[in-house]
Amino acid sequence: MEWTEWDSRTCSVARTAALIGDAWTVLILRDLLNGVRRFDELATHLGIARNVLTRRLAALVDAGLIEKVPYREPGRRERHEYRLTPAGVDLRIVLNALRDWGDQHLADEDGQPMRVEHADCGAEVHVVMRCEAGHDIDRHTRLRSVPGPGARLLPTA
């Protein structure tokens, strides 16, 4: 069968892109991973309109990627901060892959703007592709996509 005969709506890339495929959502996730959790801090740091931030945060909560956690500062009303769920934390590999690609192809002459380090040893973290048999995958390695158990053929006319 040809790749074009399969329904791309069942594709995990398509489903993930539907959740996090806009720039604001990716940047919100980046900031949450870096410890920015409160609405006002997110709005200020990102320079995002408050109504846009409200919609993106609600969508991430609905998708199960973040949760709202109440807090109250002394003498103030209850507010919420946003924390990544385990599913949200699992997206750090995606964000680090985007950072690695950006550092390689988009960084200015001064170099990468931010490093991500392993907190225990201080070594820089990079995303590595490896097959289940333990072979490292690079840009020259041939890959192929094959239908998995959740694949669906497109309906025929």
C-alpha positions as CSV (number, residue, x, y, z in Angstrom):
1,M,0.0,0.0,0.0
2,E,1.1,3.6,-0.6
3,W,1.5,6.1,2.3
4,T,-1.2,8.3,0.7
5,E,-3.8,5.5,1.1
6,W,-3.7,5.7,4.9
7,D,-5.8,8.2,6.8
8,S,-3.4,10.8,8.2
9,R,-5.9,11.9,10.9
10,T,-5.0,8.8,12.9
11,C,-1.3,9.8,12.8
12,S,0.3,10.6,16.2
13,V,2.1,13.5,14.6
14,A,-1.2,15.0,13.5
15,R,-2.8,14.4,16.8
16,T,0.1,16.0,18.7
17,A,0.3,18.9,16.3
18,A,-3.4,19.5,16.9
19,L,-2.6,19.9,20.7
20,I,0.6,21.8,20.6
21,G,1.0,22.9,17.0
22,D,0.9,26.7,17.4
23,A,3.8,28.8,18.5
24,W,2.1,30.3,21.7
25,T,1.3,26.8,23.0
26,V,4.9,25.6,22.5
27,L,6.3,28.7,24.2
28,I,3.9,28.3,27.1
29,L,5.0,24.7,27.5
30,R,8.7,25.9,27.3
31,D,8.1,28.4,30.1
32,L,6.2,25.9,32.3
33,L,9.1,23.5,31.9
34,N,11.5,26.3,33.0
35,G,9.4,27.0,36.1
36,V,7.2,29.9,35.1
37,R,3.9,28.9,36.5
38,R,1.7,31.9,37.3
39,F,-0.6,33.6,34.7
40,D,0.8,37.1,35.1
41,E,4.4,35.8,34.9
42,L,3.6,33.9,31.7
43,A,1.8,36.8,30.2
44,T,4.7,39.2,30.9
45,H,7.5,36.9,30.0
46,L,5.9,35.8,26.7
47,G,4.4,39.1,25.8
48,I,1.2,37.3,24.9
49,A,-2.3,38.8,25.0
50,R,-4.2,37.7,28.2
51,N,-7.2,36.4,26.2
52,V,-4.9,34.3,24.0
53,L,-3.0,33.0,27.1
54,T,-6.3,32.1,28.8
55,R,-7.5,30.1,25.8
56,R,-4.2,28.3,25.4
57,L,-4.0,27.4,29.1
58,A,-7.6,26.1,29.1
59,A,-6.9,24.0,26.0
60,L,-3.8,22.5,27.7
61,V,-5.8,21.8,30.9
62,D,-8.5,20.1,28.8
63,A,-5.9,18.0,26.9
64,G,-4.5,16.8,30.3
65,L,-1.0,18.4,29.7
66,I,-1.2,20.9,32.6
67,E,-3.3,21.3,35.7
68,K,-4.5,24.4,37.6
69,V,-3.3,24.4,41.2
70,P,-4.8,27.0,43.6
71,Y,-2.5,29.2,45.7
72,R,-3.1,32.3,47.9
73,E,-0.7,34.9,48.9
74,P,-1.3,36.5,52.3
75,G,-4.1,39.1,52.2
76,R,-4.9,38.3,48.6
77,R,-7.6,36.3,46.8
78,E,-7.1,32.7,45.7
79,R,-5.4,32.4,42.3
80,H,-4.1,29.6,40.2
81,E,-0.7,28.5,38.9
82,Y,-0.2,26.0,36.1
83,R,1.9,22.8,36.5
84,L,2.7,20.2,33.9
85,T,1.2,16.8,34.3
86,P,3.3,13.7,33.6
87,A,2.1,13.8,30.0
88,G,3.1,17.5,29.8
89,V,6.6,16.7,31.2
90,D,7.0,14.0,28.6
91,L,6.8,16.8,25.9
92,R,10.2,18.0,27.0
93,I,11.9,15.7,24.5
94,V,9.9,17.4,21.8
95,L,10.8,20.9,23.0
96,N,14.5,19.9,23.4
97,A,14.4,18.5,19.9
98,L,13.1,21.8,18.6
99,R,15.8,23.6,20.6
100,D,18.6,21.4,19.2
101,W,17.4,22.0,15.7
102,G,17.1,25.7,16.3
103,D,20.6,25.9,17.8
104,Q,22.0,24.1,14.8
105,H,20.1,25.9,12.0
106,L,18.9,29.3,13.4
107,A,21.3,30.5,16.1
108,D,23.1,33.7,15.4
109,E,26.9,34.1,15.3
110,D,27.1,34.3,19.1
111,G,25.8,30.8,19.4
112,Q,23.0,29.1,21.2
113,P,20.9,31.3,23.4
114,M,20.3,28.7,26.1
115,R,21.8,25.4,27.3
116,V,19.8,22.6,28.9
117,E,22.0,20.8,31.4
118,H,21.6,17.6,33.4
119,A,21.2,18.9,36.9
120,D,23.2,16.0,38.5
121,C,26.4,16.3,36.4
122,G,26.2,19.6,34.5
123,A,26.6,18.0,31.0
124,E,24.5,19.5,28.2
125,V,21.4,17.6,27.2
126,H,20.6,16.7,23.6
127,V,17.9,14.6,22.0
128,V,19.3,11.4,20.4
129,M,17.4,9.0,18.1
130,R,18.0,5.4,18.6
131,C,16.0,2.3,17.4
132,E,14.8,-0.3,19.9
133,A,17.7,-2.5,18.9
134,G,20.2,0.1,20.1
135,H,21.3,1.6,16.8
136,D,21.9,5.3,16.8
137,I,20.0,7.1,14.0
138,D,21.5,10.1,12.2
139,R,20.4,12.1,9.2
140,H,21.9,9.6,6.8
141,T,20.2,6.6,8.3
142,R,17.4,5.3,6.1
143,L,14.0,5.1,7.8
144,R,10.6,3.9,6.7
145,S,7.1,4.4,8.0
146,V,4.9,1.4,8.2
147,P,1.3,1.1,9.3
148,G,0.8,0.3,13.0
149,P,-2.1,-1.4,14.7
150,G,-4.0,1.9,14.9
151,A,-3.6,2.8,11.2
152,R,-6.8,3.2,9.1
153,L,-7.1,3.1,5.3
154,L,-8.8,6.1,3.8
155,P,-12.4,5.4,2.8
156,T,-12.8,4.5,-0.9
157,A,-15.2,6.6,-3.0
